[in-house]
Amino acid sequence: MRHALPLALALASVLAGCATVPPEEMLGADAVQTTRTEGNGDVITEYRVASQLRMIKVVPVRGATYYIYDRNGDGRIDEHDAQGGPLTYYKLFGW
């Protein structure tokens, strides 16, 4: 019985991870992407909807992939939230 709770929590976390949608798919089918490679090898993909920048995906040569979003829909990437914290989202796991 004492092993049931950790097993249930592990199973729930695995199922939750399988149910997540990639950020690229959350933008919709009308999103236009533009990809470029920087001099240091980082790959940057910009996603625009109705010619407004909505999301940037950065795949660095070293390190985790991360995303930066336009949270309020004004066409400009939000650098900080109301408290001054960064609005960068990292993709740590994938399968």
Solvent accessible surface area in square Angstrom, and as a share of the most:
residue,aa,sasa,rsa
1,M,207,0.93
2,R,200,0.73
3,H,130,0.58
4,A,52,0.41
5,L,120,0.60
6,P,79,0.50
7,L,128,0.64
8,A,56,0.44
9,L,111,0.55
10,A,52,0.40
11,L,107,0.53
12,A,57,0.44
13,S,72,0.46
14,V,84,0.48
15,L,108,0.54
16,A,60,0.47
17,G,27,0.26
18,C,80,0.48
19,A,79,0.62
20,T,99,0.57
21,V,81,0.47
22,P,64,0.40
23,P,27,0.17
24,E,47,0.21
25,E,120,0.54
26,M,131,0.58
27,L,40,0.20
28,G,40,0.38
29,A,114,0.89
30,D,97,0.50
31,A,26,0.20
32,V,99,0.57
33,Q,112,0.50
34,T,79,0.46
35,T,77,0.45
36,R,115,0.42
37,T,92,0.53
38,E,64,0.29
39,G,91,0.88
40,N,108,0.55
41,G,29,0.28
42,D,27,0.14
43,V,50,0.29
44,I,25,0.13
45,T,13,0.08
46,E,31,0.14
47,Y,15,0.06
48,R,89,0.32
49,V,25,0.14
50,A,91,0.70
51,S,96,0.62
52,Q,71,0.32
53,L,25,0.12
54,R,71,0.26
55,M,0,0.00
56,I,30,0.15
57,K,47,0.20
58,V,11,0.06
59,V,57,0.33
60,P,25,0.16
61,V,88,0.51
62,R,211,0.77
63,G,67,0.65
64,A,38,0.29
65,T,26,0.15
66,Y,57,0.22
67,Y,8,0.03
68,I,40,0.20
69,Y,42,0.16
70,D,14,0.07
71,R,149,0.55
72,N,107,0.55
73,G,30,0.29
74,D,65,0.34
75,G,19,0.18
76,R,176,0.64
77,I,38,0.19
78,D,25,0.13
79,E,127,0.57
80,H,112,0.50
81,D,56,0.29
82,A,104,0.80
83,Q,159,0.71
84,G,46,0.44
85,G,24,0.23
86,P,104,0.65
87,L,22,0.11
88,T,44,0.26
89,Y,82,0.31
90,Y,132,0.50
91,K,102,0.43
92,L,129,0.64
93,F,164,0.68
94,G,54,0.52
95,W,219,0.77
